[in-house]
Amino acid sequence: MKQTFYERIGESVLRETLPNGLQICVVPKPGYAKKYAFFATRYGGMDTRFQLDGKWLDTPAGIAHYLEHKMFDTKEGNALQELAKNGAEPNAFTSNAMTGYYFDSTSRFEENLEILLSFVSIPYFTQESVAKEQGIIGQEIRMIEDNPDWQIYTRMMQALYSASTARTAIAGTVESISHITAETLYECHKAFYAPSNMILTVVGDVDPVHVTDIARRVLPREGGPAIRRDHGTEPEGVCQKETRKEMEVSCPQFLTGFKCTPAPDGEAYMRLAAVGEMACDILLGDSSPLYQRLYAEGLINASFGGEFEMMPGVAYLYAGGDSKDARAVAAAIREEAHRLAEGGIDEDFYQRVKRAAFGASLRGLNSFENIAVSLTEGYFHDYDPFRFPQVFDAISKDDVAAFLRENIVEDRAVLSEIVPKGA
Amino acid sequence: MEVTRTKLAEGVYLTYLPARKFKTSLLSAQFVCPIRRETASAYALLPSVLRRGTVRYPDLGALSVRLDGLYGARIDYTVRKKGESQCVGFVASLIDDSFAPGGERLLEPVAELLGELICDPVTEGGRFVPSYFESEKTNLIDAIRSLINDKRDYADARLLQEMCAGEPYGISRLGSEEEAQRLQARKLYAQYGELIASSRLELFYSGGAELARVEQALQAAFATLPRENVQELVPTLPHTARQTPRSVTERLDVTQGKLGLGFTCASRDDTALLMGNTLFGGSSNSKLFLNVREKLSLCYFASSVYHRAKGIITVSSGIEFDKFQAAYDEILAQLAAVREGRLDDWELEGARSVLLNAYASMGDSQAKLENFFLGQAATGQEETPELLAQAVRDVTAERIFEAMETVSLDTVYFLEGKETQA
């Protein structure tokens, strides 16, 4: 395995690619009792249309998430149970562009790793077990549809994007999942769960050689072809300027989103992520002048916050929280972006925010899950996330101002609101 | 785990846990006092008002400049309930000195700032800055109201309120909207004076610094803390069991119903009850999860919590409205199965290893350690995670069945949809 030491953050990573195309990363963590494994495929809620064996397939919204649920079924029973018997805490999640399966355990790690690799690589569904899952996932969908945070975010994505499958709800709808069959699930597994489309990350005090040996032994010998996907051809403009929904909530909430120019994979992807994150902090982070002013005026409260996010072909900055006057806050954000873009960013302020951003990224390395997810994202988008100190060094306040000038403008903005019933 | 507890001053205790493996150090300062209806909202409001400014850094902007300069150190206010105590204060997280690119010492300035937030707030005319008070009061009221936004949390809280009505345990950590509405600036300043003079202060540190250095930094930071009237901690009283279970139904405009069940436990065998609850609904391998959710598809989630300090078990589940009776019957049937020892071979050892894994990995998270040791201090417990793990290893099946035999239904809470819903 090839070892890289990252001096500025005190971490090292051992990497190896198996003949079947599987990427393996091991992050040694001496002194920790917990060992963590994360096994992920480059396949998520936005990958509904793809080419398999030369033919384009259109699959129902929510199928990647459905598949995640069904993967825990094994011929012998249920992998969740098997892992929990060993005291491991297994779980999984599906995001727009990734499905990840993981556990942590303090004992019998290698045995648990075998179980993880085995159940994720061997599909076992029957028509009955697929039909039964519809009840469970249907309940999950109903539960998230009652959640205002989910509603406001999903509606914002649907306002920002008209064609990109970034607008597709990850779990789908009760209607869309009713079209899922065992056969489609097998096809999706075949397309996306080949070792060449996956990465295994292990964090903890483990023997890296044993990890690769287990992966070699348990996983298929052959990789698979690269799968072409169609995420839709997204026009430049936003889909809908405003969206509003009444729900059983105590006070009005909002999110304002800005459709940003995406970056290709590689160094450019990581650089845009850093610029976008800095832009977000400088524009509206806790220590920004805008945040202070809006907080003092009572227009926002501690729920206010913002993020910059990227997924294949898509980049957006969004911010929001509770507010009695969403329009005023959204307008203030655009005006402040304009002021910073034109008037320039104060150098001291920039340096301060950069220091704080370094501290926050470093703090993130306390979390095994965060380490594994970052390495996985980096692998899927072809960059090395542990080089963040160097990337922060390489960007300047002018890059941030240019980002704000291009992206945080009226034409690219949408507003999503949730208001109390009858308001 | 190497834990040192020292008394720094009258009613001021430090729990010190050396650890070099983290990127950060965690420093926490928490006042522990009995939770009471009359003071819960006032004490919940205090740390948020204090977090607005000190004499030296009089507004959020000045505080942010300071914290950013300390490599994005964070100081967050916290309001928690541990047993029947309310714990309010601050948790600070700072990067370990060894990663500070300029080689700066960060522990001392962060401890100093923590001390200033508590002992040296910015004031106007002998009370808190009126605009800070007003906006944080509004935020508190919004936070209390917003509990309804997450229906699962809301239903869990309502079950506890109904089950423990009249007991301190039924009081929410933020108090009630009515009490919050009544808060006044001048009175709050007096309540602040009472809280810091009369409550136990629990300090906690985890990180790479030596004990002597931590003690020194904290002693300097809290040198002016008034300590003339420190009260003893008040123990949490067991729940008064009902003879006949009480049922409460509430209607809101929701698409998914929530069913909560509250049980009293007469047994005082904590470890046996903890294991019993893990078997019943405390893990993703429990009877509730495997049967009520997975096998029968009656709910999307169904889990249970053992409230050790109070000696009760609560069940939380999300169901379709018309599945109420089926889910209710099945949850009770699963409890009976645990009680009667109807377990598969692996279930007992599986539950044991879930708990052992949780105790063993606690030392890997500074936040979990802080929360655990605060809970221990606030409820007068002294066991380390290792001792609790040993007790779990030692507990026998017979003790578990015996303890679970004393678990009886006390309160049923059902949240259902509005009838008018289309």
Chai-1 contact restraints between the chains, C-beta under 6 A:
chainA,res_idxA,chainB,res_idxB,connection_type,confidence,min_distance_angstrom,max_distance_angstrom,comment,restraint_id
A,G31,B,K21,contact,1.0,0.0,6.0,A-B,restraint_1
A,Y32,B,D364,contact,1.0,0.0,6.0,A-B,restraint_2
A,A33,B,A360,contact,1.0,0.0,6.0,A-B,restraint_3
A,A33,B,S361,contact,1.0,0.0,6.0,A-B,restraint_4
A,A33,B,D364,contact,1.0,0.0,6.0,A-B,restraint_5
A,K34,B,S361,contact,1.0,0.0,6.0,A-B,restraint_6
A,K34,B,D364,contact,1.0,0.0,6.0,A-B,restraint_7
A,L80,B,S284,contact,1.0,0.0,6.0,A-B,restraint_8
A,Q81,B,N285,contact,1.0,0.0,6.0,A-B,restraint_9
A,A84,B,S284,contact,1.0,0.0,6.0,A-B,restraint_10
A,A84,B,N285,contact,1.0,0.0,6.0,A-B,restraint_11
A,A84,B,G350,contact,1.0,0.0,6.0,A-B,restraint_12
A,K85,B,W346,contact,1.0,0.0,6.0,A-B,restraint_13
A,K85,B,G350,contact,1.0,0.0,6.0,A-B,restraint_14
A,G87,B,S353,contact,1.0,0.0,6.0,A-B,restraint_15
A,G87,B,V354,contact,1.0,0.0,6.0,A-B,restraint_16
A,G87,B,L356,contact,1.0,0.0,6.0,A-B,restraint_17
A,G87,B,N357,contact,1.0,0.0,6.0,A-B,restraint_18
A,S105,B,N357,contact,1.0,0.0,6.0,A-B,restraint_19
A,T106,B,N357,contact,1.0,0.0,6.0,A-B,restraint_20
A,T106,B,A360,contact,1.0,0.0,6.0,A-B,restraint_21
A,T106,B,S361,contact,1.0,0.0,6.0,A-B,restraint_22
A,G135,B,S297,contact,1.0,0.0,6.0,A-B,restraint_23
A,I136,B,S297,contact,1.0,0.0,6.0,A-B,restraint_24
A,Q139,B,Y300,contact,1.0,0.0,6.0,A-B,restraint_25
A,E140,B,Y300,contact,1.0,0.0,6.0,A-B,restraint_26
A,R142,B,T255,contact,1.0,0.0,6.0,A-B,restraint_27
A,R142,B,Q256,contact,1.0,0.0,6.0,A-B,restraint_28
A,M143,B,Q256,contact,1.0,0.0,6.0,A-B,restraint_29
A,M143,B,Y300,contact,1.0,0.0,6.0,A-B,restraint_30
A,M143,B,G318,contact,1.0,0.0,6.0,A-B,restraint_31
A,D146,B,K151,contact,1.0,0.0,6.0,A-B,restraint_32
A,D146,B,V254,contact,1.0,0.0,6.0,A-B,restraint_33
A,D146,B,T255,contact,1.0,0.0,6.0,A-B,restraint_34
A,D146,B,Q256,contact,1.0,0.0,6.0,A-B,restraint_35
A,P148,B,N149,contact,1.0,0.0,6.0,A-B,restraint_36
A,E248,B,L252,contact,1.0,0.0,6.0,A-B,restraint_37
A,E248,B,D253,contact,1.0,0.0,6.0,A-B,restraint_38
A,V249,B,N149,contact,1.0,0.0,6.0,A-B,restraint_39
A,S250,B,R145,contact,1.0,0.0,6.0,A-B,restraint_40
A,S250,B,S146,contact,1.0,0.0,6.0,A-B,restraint_41
A,S250,B,I148,contact,1.0,0.0,6.0,A-B,restraint_42
A,C251,B,D142,contact,1.0,0.0,6.0,A-B,restraint_43
A,D286,B,S64,contact,1.0,0.0,6.0,A-B,restraint_44
A,S287,B,S64,contact,1.0,0.0,6.0,A-B,restraint_45
A,S287,B,D68,contact,1.0,0.0,6.0,A-B,restraint_46
A,Q292,B,L60,contact,1.0,0.0,6.0,A-B,restraint_47
A,Q292,B,G61,contact,1.0,0.0,6.0,A-B,restraint_48
A,G298,B,S135,contact,1.0,0.0,6.0,A-B,restraint_49
A,N301,B,N139,contact,1.0,0.0,6.0,A-B,restraint_50
A,R352,B,D68,contact,1.0,0.0,6.0,A-B,restraint_51
A,R355,B,D68,contact,1.0,0.0,6.0,A-B,restraint_52
A,R355,B,Y71,contact,1.0,0.0,6.0,A-B,restraint_53
A,A356,B,D68,contact,1.0,0.0,6.0,A-B,restraint_54
A,A356,B,G72,contact,1.0,0.0,6.0,A-B,restraint_55
A,G359,B,Y71,contact,1.0,0.0,6.0,A-B,restraint_56
A,G359,B,G72,contact,1.0,0.0,6.0,A-B,restraint_57
A,G359,B,I95,contact,1.0,0.0,6.0,A-B,restraint_58
A,A360,B,G72,contact,1.0,0.0,6.0,A-B,restraint_59
A,L362,B,K23,contact,1.0,0.0,6.0,A-B,restraint_60
A,L362,B,I95,contact,1.0,0.0,6.0,A-B,restraint_61
A,L362,B,F99,contact,1.0,0.0,6.0,A-B,restraint_62
A,R363,B,T24,contact,1.0,0.0,6.0,A-B,restraint_63
A,L365,B,K23,contact,1.0,0.0,6.0,A-B,restraint_64
A,N366,B,F22,contact,1.0,0.0,6.0,A-B,restraint_65
A,N366,B,K23,contact,1.0,0.0,6.0,A-B,restraint_66
